[in-house]
Amino acid sequence: MTREEILQFINRNPVCHLATLEDGQPRVRGMFMYRADDQGLLFHTGAGKALAQQVRNGAPVEECFNSDDL
C-alpha cells in the first residue's frame, strides 16, 4: 500500500486499538480515530487520562486498524 492508500484506509476504518506501555506493561485501548493525514494521526482522549500522559512522555505507541473488507 502507498502512504495515501494507508491514510484512506485509516479514514474509512477509524475504529482502532492503541497500545502504550504503562509501568512497563502493555496497555491496549479501543479508540476512535478523528483524522489521519500527512500531519499524522489525530485521536481524542482526556488530558487527565493515563493515555494522554503516556503519549506526552514519549511512551512507545502502536495502533492496529482493521476492516471487514479485507
Residue, then its C-alpha position, 0 to 999 in steps of 0.5 A: m500500500t502507498r502512504e495515501e492508500i494507508l491514510q484512506f484506509i485509516n479514514r474509512n476504518p477509524v475504529c482502532h486499538l492503541a497500545t502504550l506501555e504503562d509501568g512497563q506493561p502493555r496497555v491496549r485501548g479501543m479508540f476512535m480515530y478523528r483524522a489521519d493525514d500527512q500531519g499524522l494521526l489525530f485521536h481524542t482522549g482526556a488530558g487527565k487520562a493515563l493515555a494522554q500522559q503516556v503519549r506526552n512522555g514519549a511512551p512507545v505507541e502502536e495502533c492496529f486498524n482493521s476492516d471487514d473488507l479485507 
